Amino acid sequence: MATAAIGLELRDVERSDAASEYELIEQAKSDPKALGLLYRRHQPRISAYVARRVGNSHEAEDIVAEVFLAMVRHLPRYRFSNAPLKAWLYRVATNEINRRLRKRRCRILLGIEKAADGASASSDEAESASSDEAEEVRLALSRLPTRFQSVLTLHYLEQLSVEEVALVLGCAEGTVKSRMSRGREMMRDQVERIRS
């Protein structure tokens, strides 16, 4: 009977427009069904973000799995404060992407990976895009330093506010704004180089 009551409570939380993220997080700390709901709520956007940043669908799946494993591990200690869970998940994803990029760059410098591997690691989205312009933008974005890629991707593709991007990246809003401005300039330069 207690299980049925928990199921009813979960459905109430799931259906209610007024159900807050806080209530769901608190319930997910002891209820696997609520944890599944949190996963379903956040997984599509985190997956899209990671896929855009990484390009390789297999690596993107691995990173997304790491992000949600981290959520499961750390949720019991998660304190709902001024940073929403969404921002925390983006932060974990960004850290994992950056860690893997550093590792990949190190291997390239050591000659373990061939230069051709980078060219073959294009995203499924870019391959299916019929627009040359979309490919130019993707290529230009991939050539930017990581700190500019992160800011532009989170703000323009994931549609996070400047404040949310600052929370995800752990920096000041002014830093986000300046990186966005400089990143846009760098994108224009890269697109011009690609076109010439």
C-alpha positions in Angstrom: 0.0 0.0 0.0 2.9 2.4 0.8 4.3 1.7 -2.7 0.9 2.6 -4.3 0.8 5.8 -2.3 4.3 6.8 -3.4 3.2 6.0 -7.0 0.2 8.3 -6.6 2.3 11.0 -5.1 4.8 10.8 -7.9 2.0 11.0 -10.5 0.7 14.1 -8.7 4.1 15.7 -8.8 4.5 14.7 -12.5 1.1 16.1 -13.5 1.1 19.2 -11.5 2.2 22.3 -13.3 3.0 23.8 -9.8 5.4 21.0 -8.9 8.7 22.7 -8.3 12.1 21.4 -9.1 12.9 21.5 -5.4 10.1 19.1 -4.5 11.1 16.7 -7.3 14.7 16.7 -6.2 13.8 16.1 -2.6 11.5 13.2 -3.7 14.2 11.8 -6.0 16.6 11.4 -3.1 14.6 8.5 -1.9 12.4 7.5 -4.8 13.8 5.9 -8.0 10.7 6.9 -10.0 11.2 10.6 -9.2 14.8 10.2 -10.1 13.7 8.8 -13.5 11.4 11.8 -13.9 14.4 14.1 -13.3 16.4 12.2 -15.8 13.6 12.4 -18.4 13.2 16.1 -17.7 16.8 17.1 -18.2 18.3 14.4 -20.5 17.2 15.7 -23.9 18.7 19.2 -23.4 21.9 17.9 -21.9 22.3 15.3 -24.7 21.8 18.0 -27.3 24.3 20.3 -25.7 26.9 17.5 -25.4 26.3 16.3 -29.0 26.8 19.9 -30.3 30.0 20.3 -28.4 31.6 16.9 -29.0 30.5 16.0 -32.5 31.1 12.2 -32.0 27.8 10.5 -31.1 29.4 7.6 -29.2 31.5 10.0 -27.1 28.5 12.2 -26.5 26.5 9.2 -25.2 29.4 8.3 -22.8 29.6 11.9 -21.5 25.8 12.1 -21.0 25.9 8.8 -19.1 28.7 10.3 -16.9 26.6 13.4 -16.2 23.6 11.5 -15.0 25.7 9.0 -13.0 27.2 12.1 -11.2 23.6 13.3 -10.6 22.7 9.9 -9.0 25.8 9.9 -6.9 25.6 13.5 -5.7 21.8 14.0 -5.5 21.6 12.9 -1.9 23.9 15.8 -1.0 22.5 18.3 -3.4 21.3 21.5 -1.8 18.8 23.5 -3.8 20.2 27.0 -3.6 20.5 29.8 -6.1 21.8 27.4 -8.8 19.1 25.2 -10.3 19.8 21.6 -11.0 19.8 22.3 -14.8 22.7 24.7 -14.3 24.6 22.1 -12.2 24.0 19.4 -14.9 25.3 21.7 -17.6 28.3 22.4 -15.4 29.1 18.7 -15.0 28.7 18.2 -18.7 31.0 21.1 -19.6 33.6 19.8 -17.1 33.5 16.3 -18.6 33.7 17.7 -22.2 36.7 19.8 -21.3 38.4 17.0 -19.5 38.0 14.8 -22.6 39.1 17.5 -24.9 42.3 18.1 -22.8 43.0 14.3 -22.9 42.4 14.2 -26.7 44.7 17.2 -27.3 47.4 15.6 -25.1 47.2 12.4 -27.2 47.4 14.3 -30.4 50.5 16.2 -29.2 52.0 12.8 -28.2 51.2 11.4 -31.7 48.8 8.8 -30.5 45.9 10.0 -32.6 46.3 10.9 -36.2 45.2 14.3 -37.5 42.6 12.6 -39.7 40.7 11.5 -36.6 39.6 15.0 -35.9 38.2 15.4 -39.4 36.2 12.2 -39.2 34.7 13.2 -35.8 31.9 15.3 -37.2 28.5 15.2 -35.7 25.5 13.3 -37.0 23.6 16.6 -37.1 26.2 18.3 -39.3 26.4 15.3 -41.6 22.7 15.4 -42.2 22.4 19.2 -42.5 21.9 20.2 -46.1 23.0 23.8 -45.6 26.6 24.7 -46.3 26.1 27.7 -43.9 25.2 25.4 -41.0 28.4 23.4 -41.7 30.4 26.6 -41.8 29.1 27.7 -38.5 29.7 24.3 -36.9 33.2 24.2 -38.2 33.9 27.8 -37.1 32.6 27.0 -33.6 34.7 23.9 -33.3 37.8 26.0 -34.1 37.2 28.4 -31.2 39.0 28.0 -27.8 36.9 25.9 -25.4 35.9 28.9 -23.2 34.3 30.6 -26.2 32.7 27.5 -27.5 31.0 26.9 -24.1 29.6 30.4 -23.7 28.2 30.5 -27.3 26.8 27.0 -27.2 25.1 27.5 -23.8 23.7 30.9 -24.7 22.7 30.6 -28.3 22.1 26.9 -28.8 20.9 25.8 -25.4 19.1 29.2 -24.8 20.4 29.7 -21.3 20.4 33.3 -20.0 23.7 35.1 -19.3 23.1 34.5 -15.6 22.6 30.8 -16.1 25.7 30.5 -18.3 27.7 32.2 -15.5 26.4 29.7 -13.0 27.2 26.8 -15.3 30.7 28.0 -16.0 31.4 29.3 -12.5 32.3 32.8 -13.7 31.0 36.3 -13.5 28.2 37.6 -15.8 30.6 40.2 -17.1 33.0 37.5 -18.1 30.2 35.7 -19.9 29.2 38.9 -21.8 32.8 39.6 -22.8 33.4 36.0 -24.0 30.2 36.2 -26.0 31.3 39.4 -27.6 34.8 38.1 -28.4 33.4 34.7 -29.4 31.1 36.3 -31.9 34.0 38.2 -33.4 36.1 35.1 -33.6 33.2 33.2 -35.2 32.9 35.9 -37.9 36.7 35.6 -38.6 36.5 31.8 -38.7 33.6 31.8 -41.2 35.4 34.3 -43.4 38.5 32.0 -43.4 36.4 29.0 -44.2 34.7 30.8 -47.1 37.9 32.0 -48.6 
